[in-house]
Amino acid sequence: MPLANFLYIVPGHKFFSQGFRGRVAHAVGICEGLSLLDYGVVAIGGPGLGEHIKRFNINTEYSEISCADLKSPFLRLKWFFELFIKSIHAIRQRNFTHIVIRYSFSSIPLYIAIALMTPKRRTLVLEVNSFLFNAYFTKFALLNVLLARIEIAVSSLFDYVYFASSSIQESPQCIPLRSKSLVIPNGASERFPCVASLHRSGIVNTVPRLVYLGTLMHYYNFEFLTRAINLVSQSIDFQFHLFGDGPAKNIFEGLERSVYTEFHGAFDRFTVSQLMRPDDILVLPPQTLQMQKVTGGLSTKIFDYMSLRLPILAPLQKETESIFRNEENCLIYSPNSIDSFAKCFTQLFLDQALRLRLSHAAYYDFRHNFSWRSRMSKLLELIAPL
């Protein structure tokens, strides 16, 4: 184990225990990226942290704060206090150069205490995926202003604020922020299984399937996807597979009965390569406006898709212009036209050489620009040198 340089604190007793969601992928990805760059990392969090660290085979120390049934406010407060004690103990006992803490509104007392009790020679970094004022209370102007003032004041106690989205950093409420701010978008794990081995074996002769991979949440315009698939099915006989589950599943009841559709439900990411085929086509539905506002359009799903080394069908979005290049690493359709979607899918479905070329290009871009290793390398360039 290399000398520990980073302490990474993730508040929330349920954060890691509710499955491998996008937020967990982000937290684990930070540990992965730093460790692959040979920086030591000690992570502190709730139940499930160790399971994810071990599953991804990340060279990271971790400390789990266990909890049973925390329905009682007193027990939740006790858990929070234990997190604080362990964090302060680690800061005082270990020679950390950087302390990174993930932001959540409910943990503001923890941030204030750590900011006040941390020696000046340590660099404090607040990791912000969203502020409460940005995500939930846009319709209530006075409450929005009050929340923004509180959150920005607390954030200003840190040396750096690391945003996952430029849309949050550039919001008017962040103008009073006194800390240095930087933007490092989401990435994806190099441990995420890709279908590369099947390509190398030359097993690329199956009928292409259209595949959506991930939870079925209302972050995406699945109504558009349903109408587009119905249109394509009028001229092409193909299968549509959904790997995941969620509250938006019922939207797909609008698919025509002639469209062969299979719901695979929740899946283990480490068996995904057994579920996918080398000729599959991955589809990214258009994002909702709320999703674009909160994430800046750069969800972890985009980079997870690129890491699988499969061709991608993606909507035209301002937020992803620097990532997706039409006919170079994906095919891009208009999110306002199902005819555009049908044309792009038909082109991919019929052209095997195009599918292979796009999949290899997307995977190359992922490894060099969008893996957590490359994201953390950029972070290290922007914060104070070690």
Secondary structure, DSSP 8 states (H G I E B T S, - for coil): ---EEEEEE---TTTTTT-S-HHHHHHHHHHHHHHHTT-EEEEEESTTHHHHHHHTT---EEEE---S---SHHHHHHHHHHHHHHHHHHHHHS--SEEEEE--GGGHHHHHHHHHHS-TTSEEEEEES--HHHHT-TT-HHHHHHHHHHHHHHHTTSSEEEES-HHHHTSGGGTT--SEEEE----B-TTS--SHHHHHTT---S--EEEEES---TTB-HHHHHHHHHHHTTT---EEEEE---GGGGGGGGS-TTSEEEE--S--GGGHHHH--TT-EEE---B-HHHHHHHTT--HHHHHHHHTT--EEEE--GGGTTT--BTTTBEEE-TT-HHHHHHHHHHHHH-HHHHHHHHHHHHHHIIIIIBHHHHHHHHHHHS---
